[in-house]
Amino acid sequence: MFAIVVVAIVSVGWVYFAPEKVRDAALKIKNDANLVAQLLPATLPEPSKIESAYWLPQNWSSRQRYWFHHTSQGTATIPVPYQWFLALERPELSISYTSLTDEDYLRRLGFIPSPGSKDFAGNAPSYGYHEDTSNGDAASSSWTPNVPDNPNGLPVGFAIVKGGVDPTTGASYEDQIGLTCAACHTGHLEYKNVSLRFDGGPAMVNLGEVERVIGLSIGYTLILPWRFERFASRLEQIKGQSVDRKQLRSDLELALQKIKKQKAQGDSLLTGQGVADLDEGFGRLDALNRIGNQVFYSNLLDPVTGELPDPLLKGNFARHDAPVSFPPIWDTPYFLWAQYDASVLNELVRNSGEALGVSAKINMTAPGRPLFASSIHLSDIARFEELLRGADPFSAADASGRKFTGLVAPRWKDAQEKFRGDQAWAIDENLVEKGRDLYRAHCFECHRGPVNDPSFDKRWPEDSFWKPENPDRSAKNEKNWVEIGGRHYFNVTQMPVTAIGTDRQQSDVLTTRRVHLPESLGLNPVDDLNRAWGCGLPANKGADPLFVLALMDVVGKTIDQWIIANRTSEEAKQQMWGPRKNCQNQRVYVGARANRNGKDEDVLALEPQYRARPLDGVWATAPYLHNGSVPTLRDMLLPQKERPTSFCVGSRQFDPVKVGLVTKTKADDACAAGLTDFNVSLLGNSNRGHSFEGKETDVTKLPPGVIGPELTDVERRALVEYLKTL
């Protein structure tokens, strides 16, 4: 997944010794100023001042949190060995050694500091960990989390994958460093030099800049002699033995060549398509397109030459043009459909697909070795879900006892405790009452009843989140909750993109993208999924299958191969798979399109939709809309034409009044150095839709993109006040 931006790195040395040569070079390539920028040190935000940190209570023990933060999924996201990563320097032009893994430096990339594992119990309190639940292991009583290996105190979301055998080549590899789901799904907010941290929330990392930082660091090491010597000496200290410098330089050069070649191939493909990647920036990622590029392009490159075996596979590479905010994942194990577009049913498929997307090793090119053999840690991936899920809430004796027992949303009142006396955090109970009425009138239809508001349930018992049957859904023969294989799942509302009116780029990825599959893989996604799971997908006569179905097929076969290789018992297999099928959401119609020969053919197509989730913890999930295009909750309730057209992303400074990101004032000319300047006019960045501006009282007569009447300022304040309490 991680193709690093490194081009002609030999030019970097000029910056330090002869700036005028850089200017001369810039004149020669004035039509490609981006190339020059790629050779210069990364511009990152200055580290904010943090005096104390605090993990908000969410029903997890400190050990469970730490296990979630640093347990490997079997991914090798960073394209260098773990020990190299420890020895590399920051891509800054300095004479003295500056570690790439310095805590403040990685914090500037958006990562949350974490204690080392050698004395976790002793160091945990200074990083904000505390025991917030007396029954922290209740989420999964069958196992007790160990303290995962993080001896060097890397940030939340970094994990060591132990060395092993490459499933494609059979060659051994050293310990690698990979990202876990915690890297993207762990949030933090900063207010008055206090860092409030919480699991399952959207991260504010800039993974695109991580790519560039790693590539530049390798390039600087190779071109600047003193850097290479420092790198080699540091590596010797880490290994506790001498290293062959000639071989080390050769290995570094080979790694850089591979990085540059993959980047050049991607750039060439995009240039040929006449497009370019959209800047994802802080807090967003075009995860689905990146997963598709990794699985159906990078994984199909020849492992020795790095070339594509079939020119048709070039069409599998897509630009990053549909970035989305990292979604909160509390409650998610109970959603009937996951992803913003309600496209994934089975949780093991969802999570394993994410692991493949962040560079788990997998064999998709060597038929002589087991196809779909991989480095994924499937048992731990399944345990992640167990920890998030907890016990089925419907196992309680009565409705009054129903609640989530796994990871729960962070609560405003727990954050408020850290700022007693600060009126910005005070809750106006009178406004809360008014806001509750407004929520029932304008939010309930899509987001349903609140997860944990006894007052709402008492006033409108038939509309309770926990009520299996819901009168408003009876006309559609739908239930609030459905039971599958003895487990209950919340039937999330799905809305057509044309009705909700928000940016459609993400919804197009899984409804329009198609991929070419090599015959050597033996895949026929529609037939495979129908045969294995009885999905009932109509026959697809198109030459290339939908990306979503091809991905489901590959992930399913990867899981099956892991189960075979690990001689997993039938009981354990069923436990990991869970009761849900590996099937696509049946928003299906059959249409026609021109094939490669210009003739119309029947093809399987899907209608773009987005799903609405419950709003518990919504106060901690800014910026808003699926693509992060609205900075605060208050802005979300403005008519769409009045929302900010640009704002800065990357800082976690929190505005407790508007509830969200601290935005620029009119006097500000630009974002601070290193922050992402979010411009809503760019492709994929639209902040339209989900707007309260209608003049009609009948919501069925509202135009597309408008979901309710225009609110008064007092009504907006009241609704925001209520949303804080969820």
Disulfide bonds with the S-S distance in Angstrom:
Cys535-Cys583 2.02
Cys648-Cys671 2.18
